[in-house]
């Protein structure tokens, strides 16, 4: 995982089962549910299948249990 991207703004990531790859440098991504900015160094939860990040374990669980 590349943490020090050197660029401000939103990053574009490819989410994998064990980490993510930076496709476009940035300092944060936005939670797919809440829209909250998540700094890359704090990003811990995402869906590989949906290719989307989540701000917390609770939000990720809610999203994945909904089955949308």
Phi, psi and omega in degrees: 000129178267118184259322184266086187281335179077007181231142176277162174095194186281132175271156172247122185240154168251120186267128177243176183293336183239007182166191178226158179244135180279118178266326175222122183302148177181178182256345183207167169233168180252134177303132182294339183260310187263340184080003180293137176289132180241112176301141183303325181290348178253357182288118181234343189232130177200167176249124176292316182295317182272344183054053179217146181266159179227147184285336182207167177296322180297316180294318179299316180297314178301314182296314184287331177284337178292325179071028181289000000 
